[in-house]
Amino acid sequence: MSIKLPALGLLASAFLLHGCLGGSGSSSSTSVPETVDLSAFDPTTADICDQTVAEYCLFPFPNNFFTRADAATATGLRVNFAAEAMPVAQPVSIPPSQLAPQGVQTTEAKAIDPAEWNRNDGFSPGSMLLARLPGIDLQQTGAAPITDIARSLDADAPILVINADTGERQLLWAELDANATDPTGQALIIRPAENFSEGQRYIAVIRQARNAEGELLEPNLLFRAYRDGIDTGESIYEQRRPAMDALFADLEDHGINRDELTLAWDFTIASQQSLTERLLTIRDDAFNRLGGQAPVFTVDEVGLAIDGSPRGQLSRGITGTFEVPNYLNSAGGAPGGSFNYASDDPDALPTVRNGNDTFTARFRCQVAESTVADFSDPDSAVSPARAAIYGHGLFGEGPGGEFRAGNVRAMQDEHNIMFCAADFVGMATEDFIAGTIHRILADISLLPQQLDRSQQGLLNFMFLAELMTHPDGFQSHPAFRHGPEDTLVYDPAEVFYDGNSQGGILGGALVATAPNIHRGVLGVPGSNYSLLLRRYGPFNERFGFILYPAYPDELDRTMTFALMQMLWDRAENNGYLSHLAGNHLPNTPTDKSVLLHVALGDYQVTHWSAEIMARTIGAAIHEPTARLGEHTDVDPYFAIPRIEQYPHAGSAIMVWDSGAVDLETGRGNPLPPVTNTGPDTSVGNDPHSSPRSTVSARQQKSAFMQSASEVINVCGDTACFSDDYTGIAR
């Protein structure tokens, strides 16, 4: 585990007040003490641990304490984690199984190497704020819960986060980690209900915190020394006092009295450059290398049968490969590789391995019967399809798996769409089978082997889109033509995106950065992984069986999720949401919008994460939406604008309801737990695949996936019900 300090929350009475104790938590209640007893603190770790939370070195988090000044970065800061402060993975021995085909064997304890984190110039725009306040009771304190986030904007809100410059309040909720089995391992988690803004400094405030009896908590001794102007007598602590005084002054400028504070700290969100520059660098370099030409590709097989059996509603399948510059340090971009950097400079950017290495990516395209009814008939008419890319789910594969599923084929045939798919490498079947994912769970230092490869995967998808639009791409191959006039079977004018689950979690990053994709449907989407995973129903049995033995300390576990998010931002929705909201990236088309299709009570991707996305990108929602009279939230979809009229232009969020559990049929699903835990997967049916399996949802997706894109009303004056909804015939 990382460095732990004594449980000083139990020593709140240890002030040396010359016989006088200031017991209310407010310096105005008694005479101000002249000294404070910090004998239980360790000054030797004060330069790497923020001891204003004494129980855990890296709390409170995120925190400008863990940065250093750096004029070379966009924020003027650089993250500066010390190796000695990082969580330590313990040895694990996991035998091979279906859930871990290679097993995992580690033989020594190993701290997370902070080098990759220390490239950042700030923290995640979706940061989970972490602290430890022993004895805090959030209900007695009056903190806003996930079910009533509007309370976080109240003038007297006890837990708040403000923009340090503007004083604007951040919409948020607070929760105690419900996964902890021991109170000493239970972190206080504060989550933004809308992402923080890139490059901005924020101040987190906890004031008038109370215990279960409603009594005010005593603040940490060091924090109180700063708050109340008490000399600590230690130069290492006094060096920080000017920064703390400046923080208190900022708060007072925004109407927050320092004598009310139980804890406060500041943090800075990473800049656009820090979050996006690696992906944009490889994108721009790769397209420059094309020199206006199409990517090199091969068609290896043309046929309807898949795995030996034909699939209904399709008339042709086309499989092959295409070449993409390889920016990973593994030959050919094989699993286990991370970015190829020319140096150890923290500002170095990825370069092509050996200057010329290529990644051979797989693709499969599927032509529907509505496009060409029968390729064996040379006179069969061609109705050119729209071109779209499909994004697969967790550890799936583009040319196989769910891409062959009935709902995908139905979408193609009902709406005359030609889908092509590639592997979301980094989060694909081959990464799972190779054991890369499982080794990362046992040692979070290895995370770049996933997220860097995911960025390569996003680039691969952009090259696939280029093949679909370029005259010398798929248009030039006879497999994509038919009939006596050699008619192209699809319209190459524009390529759309449609992805589900993981394809909805990564798809926003793709749409935001692709030079050749403007519209995307994100099915059962989410942002961010640090929020999603603990609320993912099967997490413990699929991933926790490795992660938890490797990081047995419960505070370490929570911390690893927060740390991973800082890097995941580079390759998933969370790092790119603001760039779907009008803040467009360099060398990127500005006409971008997405349609979010959400499953109410989703067992795998919590619907609350899609709501965060909607607020951040300004997506509007269909009304009515909530399961009438039966929603967990006091004010469902607070701060998400309503669709005023149809058709709607721009981004939108639609929540699809499968209905409450029907005890006779077992269909339907309960609403999720309001704690940061997954739902009981033994009750009802997971609605995760319901939106894409609903005819009217596919109609709405089709209307959106057009050059003249619009969101149409397919739900009428009611909520949007999935086809598996038990209370209505559709």
N, C-alpha and C positions, 0 to 999 in steps of 0.2 A: 504494500500500500504506500501511498505518498505520505509525506511528513504529517504527523498528527501532533497537536499540542495539547496540553492538559485541558480538561473540561472546565474551562475557567468560568463558564456560566454558573457553576456551582459556587464560585468564589466571589459572587457579586457583593457580599458583605465585607470583603476584605479591604475596603477603602480605609486608608489611615487618615481619618478626618480630625485628628487631635481629639478623639473621643466623640466625634459627631458623625452620624451616618446620614447621607442624603438619600432617603429611601423611596422617593416617588418616581424616580426616573427623570426628574426635572431639576435643573440646577437652581431654579428659583425657589424651591421648597425649603431650603436650608441655607446656611452660609456656605459659600463656595469652598471646597476643601483645598488645602495647599499642597498636598501630596497625594499620590495614588500608589498602591502597592502592586508593582508589576514583577514581584519576585518569582512568580510561577511562569512568567514568560521567558522565552529563549531569544535573547538579542542576536545570537549567532545565526539564526535563520530569518531574521527580520528583513533581510534584503531580498529574499526569495519567496517569503510567505507573507500574505496580508493578515496580520494577527488581529485585525478588528473582528474577524471571526476566528476564534481561538481553536476551534475543534478540527479545522481542516485547512491545510496550507493554501489551496487554490480557491477557497471561498473568501469573500463573495466574488462571484463570477457572472459575466465577464467584467473586466476590471482594468482600468488604465494603470493600476499598480503593476500589472504584468506587461507593461510596454516600456520602451525607451524612446527618447527623441531620435528622429532620423529625418533630416531635411530632404533625403532622396525619395521619400514616399509621398503619396498624394495627401495623406492625413497628417504628415509630419511626425508620425509615430511608427514604431515597428513592434510587433509582439515579441516578448522577451521572456519566455518560459525558461526556467532553469531545469536541467535534467533531474536534479535531486528533488524537485517538487512534484514531479509527474507521477501518476499512478503506476504501480509496479505489477506487471503480469506474473502470476505464479505458475510453476510448471503444471502442465496438464497431460493426461494420457487418455485420449479418446480413441477407441478402436474403430476401424472402418465399419460403416453401416450405410444404409440407404440415405440417411440424413447427412452423412459425412463420408463419401466414397473412399477417400484416402486416409481417413482418420487424422488425428493430430497428436504429435508427440513433441513436447518441449521439456527440456531438462534443467533449466535454470531460471531463476527469477530475473526479470528484465524490465527496467523502467521504460516508459514510452519515450522515444527519442523526439525531442521537441523541434528538431531542425526544420521539418516541413511546415509546422505551425508558425515558426519564427520568420517565415517568408511574408506573412500577412501584415498588413498595416492597420488592422483592427479586427473586430469580431463580427460574428454572423449577423446579418439583418433579421434572422429569425431566432436570435439567441434565447435560450432558456436561461433565466437569471437564477442563480443558485446561492443559497446561504444556509447557515445553521443558527437558529435561535432556540436553544433548548427551552422546552415548555410552552412554546407559542401555541395558542389556540386560534385558528383563523376565524372561527365563528364569533368567538368573544371579541376578537380584534376588529371584526367587521370588514374583513378583506373580501374583495369581489371574487366569487367563485366562477367556474366555467359556465354555470347556468345563468349568471346575471352579470355579464361583463360590463354593462352600462354603469354599474356602481363604482367602477374604477375611475370614472370621470367626476364623481361627486367632489364637491369642494373640500370635504373633510375626509376623503378616502385615506385610510391608514397606510395602504401600500400603493405607491404610485411611481411612475417613471415619467420624467419630463425632459423635453429637449432643452439642453443647457443654454442655448442661445435665445430661443423663442419663448420658452416656458410652456409650450404646447404639451398637453397630457397625452400619453400613449394609452390606447385601449388595451386592457390586459386582464388576466385572471391569475389567482394564486392558488396553489394546492400543495399539500404535503405529500411526499412520495409514498404512495400506497403499496409499493412493491417491497419496501423495507420491512424486515421481520423484527427489527430491534429499534427502539426509539433513537438510540445513538447513531443509527445509520440513516435516519430519515431527514432528507434535505427539504428545505423550503424551496419550491419551484415557482417562479413568476414567469408567465409566458405572454408574449405580445399577441393580441388578437388581430393585429395588422402589423406587417413587418416594419421594423425600424428603417430609417432612410440612410442610404449609403453615405459614408463619410461624416456623419453627424455625431456629435457628442451628446450623451444622455446622462442623467443623474437618477439613480434608483433611491427611493426613499421608503423606509419603514418607520412609522411613527406611532407612538402610543400603543405598541404591541402588548397584548395581554395573554395571560395564562388561562387555564380552564376555569379558574375561580373568578375570572374577570379582573385580576390584579395586574397592574402594570409590570412588565418585565424590566429588570435592571439591564441597562446596556452593558456590552462588553467593556471591560475596564480600560483597555487602550482607546477604544472609540470614545468613551466618556472623557478621558483625559484630553483628547483632541476637541471634543465638542464643548467642554466646559473650561478650556484654557488652563488645564493643570499641567505643570511641567513634569515630564516623565522622569527626568534625571538621566536619560539615556540618549546619547547623541544620535544613535541610529534611528530612534523613534522621532526625535526632534527634527531630523532632516526632512521628514514628511509633513511637518506641521504647516508650512506655507501652502502646500497643495490642499491640505484639508481645510485650512482657513478660507482659501479661495472657493472651495466647494460650498462651504457654509454660506459664504457671501453670495454666491450665485443663487442658492436656495432662498435666502432672505430677499433677494431682488425679485424673486417670483412668489413671495408671500408665504414662504414656509419657514417657520421659526425653528432655530437650531435646538432650542431647549426641549422640543417635543420629540426629537429624533431618537429612535432606538438603534438605527443603523442607516448609513447612507454611503454611497460610493458612486464613482462615475466610470463610464466606459465609452469607447468610440467604435462606431461601426466601420467595417472595412470599406474602402473606396471602390467605386466601379472598376477602376484599373486593377486593384488587387483581386477582386472577385472574378473578373472575366478575361483578363489579359492572356492567360494561357490558351484557352479555347479560341479566342479571337486570333491569336498569333498563329496557331496551327491552321486555322481556317484560311486566313489571308495568304499564308505562305503556300498552302496546298493549292488554292485556286490560282495563285500566280504561277505555280509550276505547270498548271494546265496550259497556260498561254493561249486561252481561248478555245482549246481543243476539248473534246469529250474525254472523260476517263476511259482508260483501257478496260475492255470487258470481254468475257467469253460467254457464249450460251452453250451449256453442256448437255442439257436434256430438254426436250419438248414433248410433253405428253400430259394426258389428263390424269392418269393413275398416280396416286400418292401411296407409298408403302404397299403397292400392289393392288390397291382398290380404288376405283373411281369415286369421285366426290360429286354429289348432285349439285346443280345450279352452276357448275363450272364447265367450260368447254375446252379450256387449255391451261396447262401449267408450264411455266418456262423457268428453268433454274440455270444458274451459272455463277460466275465470279466477276469481281471487278477490283482494280488496283487503286490503292490510296497510299500516299506517302506515309511512312511509318515513323511516328514521333516517340515511340517507346524504345526502351533500351533492351528489349528482348527481340531476337531475330524474328522478323515477320510479324512482330507485335503479339507474340504468343502469350497465353495467360501467365501471370506472375511478373510481367514487365511494368515498369513505371516510366515516367517521362525521361527522355534522353536530354540531359542538360550538358552544355559544353563546359561548365565549370560549377564549382560549389557556391558561387556568388548567389546570395538569396534573391537577387533581382534577375538572375539568368532565366531565359525563356526556352521552351522546348525546341529542339532542332531534329531534323531527320537523322535517324541512325545511319552512321557511315556516309551521310550525305545523299544516299540513293536507295536506301532500303524501302521496301513496299509492304503494305499490309494487304493480303489477298482476302477480301471480304466476300461472303456468300450472298446471293440474292435469290428470291423466287417471286415471280409475278403470276397472278391468276386472272384469267379472262373469264367473264361470266357468260352464261347462255344468252342473256339479254344483249350482250355485245355482238357475239357471233354464236348462233344457235348450234352450228355443226361445222367444225373445221374440216371434217372429212368430205363435206360437200363443197366443191369449188365455187358453187354459185350461191352459197349461203350469204345472206345480206350482212353487212357490217354497219352497226350503229356505234360510232366511236364513243368510247367510255371516257369518263373523267379519270384523271390520273391522281392516285393517292398513295401515300406510304402508310403502312400499318406498323404500329409500335407494340411489341409483345409485353407480356407480364413478367413477374419476378422469375429470374433465372430460366426464362424460356428461350426459344430460338426463333429467329425471323422466318427462315424457310420452312419451319415445321410447327409443331405444337398447336397453339390456339389459332394461328393463322389459317389453319385448315378447319376450324370449328364452324358449326352450322350458322352461328349468328354472323360471322364474317362473310361467309358465302351468301347468306341472305341479304346482307347489306349491299354486296356487289351486284347481285342479280336484281334485287328490287329497284336499285337506283343507278344501274349501269355504271359501275365504277370498276376500274382496273387497279387492284391493290398490288403493290410490290413491297417486299419486306426484306430486311437484313437483320443481323444479330445486334442487339444492344450490348456489344462486348463490354466487359467489365461487370455486367450484371446479367450474363447469358449462361446458358447451360454449360458451355465449356469451362467457364470460370468456376462453376460449382463442381463439376466432375474433376477438374484438375486440383481441387482442394484449396485454391487461392482464398476463397471466401472464409473457409474454416481456419486457415492459418492466420488470417487477419483478426478473427474473433479471439484468437489466443494471444495475439500481440498487435495492438492497435497501431504500433509504429509502421506496420506494413500496409496501412490503409491506402497509400498512393497506388499500390498495385491494383486496387479496384477503381478508385476515382479517376486516376490518370487514364486508365484504359477506357473508362466510360466516356471521357472527353474524346478519345480517339474514335469511340463508337458513334458519338454525335457527328463527328466529321465524316465518318463513313456514310451516315444517313444523308448528309448534304451531297456527297458524291453520287449516291443513288438517285436523289432528286435531280441532279444535273444530267445523269444518264437518261432520265425520263423526259427532259425538256430539250436537250441538245440535238441538233439535226444529225450529228454523227454518233449519237448514242443509240438507244433502243430503236429509234425511228429507222435506223439504217439496217436493221436486221430483219430477215424475212419471217422470223418467228413472230414478229409483232405486226405482220401484214397478212391480208387475206383477200380472196376474191379475184375476179378477172381483171380488176383495175388496180390490184396490189394495194388495197386501201389500208392505211394505218388504223389499227384497232383501238387507238385511244387518242385523245386530244392532248397534244404536248404543250398547250399554251400555258398551263398552270398546274402545279402539283400541290395537293392538299395533304394534311396529316390527320390520322385517326389512330389513337393509341389508348390502351386500357391498363388500369392498375399501374404497374411500373411504367408502362408506356404513357400513362397520364402523369406520372411523377417526373419523368425525364423529358416528356414531350414539350412542356413549356420552355425548357432551356433550348430545345431544338428550334421551336418556332421563333423564339426571341433572337436567335443568332444566325439562323440559316439565311443565306442570300437569295434563296430560291423557293422558300415556303412562306406564305403570308397568312394562311388560315389553318387552325388546328382544332380538332375536337379532342378534349382530354377527358377520357372516360374514367370514372371512379378515381379522380386524381387526388394528389395530396402535396403538401409542403409543410414541414420539412421532415426528414427522416428521424431526427431526434425526438420529434413529437409523435410520429407515426408508430415507431417500433414498439414502444411500451404499450400502446393501445392496439397493437396488432394481435388478434386473438391467439394464433399459434406461436407467438414469439418464443416463449420459453422452451417448447419442445423442438422448435426448428433451429434456434440460434442460441438461446440462453444456456443450453446444456454444455456449450463450450465457453461462452463469454463469462458466465457466472463463476465457474471454477477458476478461470484465469484471473478474474478480478473479484475475489470473495468479499472484499470490503464493500459495503453497500454504498458508501459515499463515493468510492472509486467508480463503482458501476455508473452512478448518475453522472459523474464527471466525464467518463469516457463518451457518453452520448453527446454531451455538450462539446467536447473536443472534436469528436468526429464531424459534427455539423460544420465546424469552421472549415473543414476541407471538402465535405460533401457539397457545400455551396457552389463549388466550381463546376459541378456536373449534374445538378438537379434543379428543379423549379426554384428553390428558395433563393439562389443567387441571381436569378434573372427576372423575378416578378416585376420589379420596377421598370424593366425594359419591355414589358407588355402593357405598360400604363402610360405610354407617351414619351418616356425617357429612352429614346432609341439609341442603339449602340453604333459606334463608328462603322462605316462601310456596310451598313445594314439597311435594307428597305424600311421605311417608316410605317407602312400600311400593315399592321399586325393586329390580329384579334384571335381570341380563343373562346370556345364554348365548353363549359364545364358540365359534365353529366355526373351527378352525385347520387349514391344510393344511401337513403336514410337508414342509419343504424348499421352501416357496412361493418362486417366483422374484421375486415383486413385493412382497409384504409379509412380511418375515422372521418366522418363527415365534417367534424370541426376543422380539420386541416384545409378542406376545400373552402370553407367560409373565410379562413385567413387569406387564402389566395384571392377570393372574390373582393374582399375589402382592399387588398393591396393593389390589385390591378383595376379596380373600379368596375367590376362586372356587376350587371343588374340581375335581379332575381324575379322569377315568376311568382305571382301572388294570386290566390293563396298557395302556400307551400306546406306549412307545418301539418303534421298529422293532427287533425283538429281535436283540441281538448286533451291532447296526450303527449305533449312535448316536454322534454326535460328542462328547456330554457324558459325563463320568465318572459323574455322578449325575443323570440326566435329571429335569427338573422338580423340582429341589431346592427345598424350602421352599414347595411348593404342596401344600395338603392333598388327600388322596385322598377320593373319594366312598366313604363307609363302607357305604351301602346305598341301594338304589333302591326307590321313586322318591326322588329327591333334591330337597329344597327349597332355594331360593336360587340364587345365581349359580354357574355351572360353566363349565369349559373342556373341550372335546373336541378331540382332535388326530386328524385324518383322514389316513390313510396311503395313498398311491397306489402304493407298492411301489418297489423298486429298478428301475433301468433294465433293461428286457428288450431284449437286443441284436437279437433277431429281429424284434420288433414295434416297437421304439422307444418303447414305453409305459413309464410309471414315471418317476421322477426321482431324481437323486442328492441327498444331503444337502448343505447349503450350505457355502460356505467359512467358515472360522472367523475370517477377517479382516473388516475393515469394507468389504468390496467385494461386488458383486453376483455371483450365480451365472453360470456359463456357460450362456447360454440356448440354445446350439446342441446341448446334450446332453439327451436325454430330452424329456419333456413337462412344461410348467409345470402344477403341480397347483392353481393359483390358483382355478379354477372347480370343482374336483372335489367339495368338500363339498356345495355347493348342488345339484350334479347327481346326488347319491347319494340313492336312494330312502329308505334308513333314516335318513339325516341329516335329510331333510325330515319324516319321521315324528317325530323327536325335536324338531325345531323346532315342529311343530304342537302337541305335548303341552305345550311351554313357553309357547306363545302362547295361553294361556287364563287366565281369572280365577283358577281353581284351578290355578295354574301348577305344573308339576313337570318335573324332568329324568328321563326314563325311559331304561332301558338298552336300546339298540338294537344293541349290539356283543357281547353275551354275555360270555364269559370270555376273549375275545381283544382285541387292539387293534382300533381302529375303522378298517376298510378302506373306501376309496372304491370306487365301482362300476367305476372304471377300473383297480383293482388287478389285476395280472396273475396273482397267485398264488392267487386264491380266486374261485370262482364265486358271484356274488350276484345 
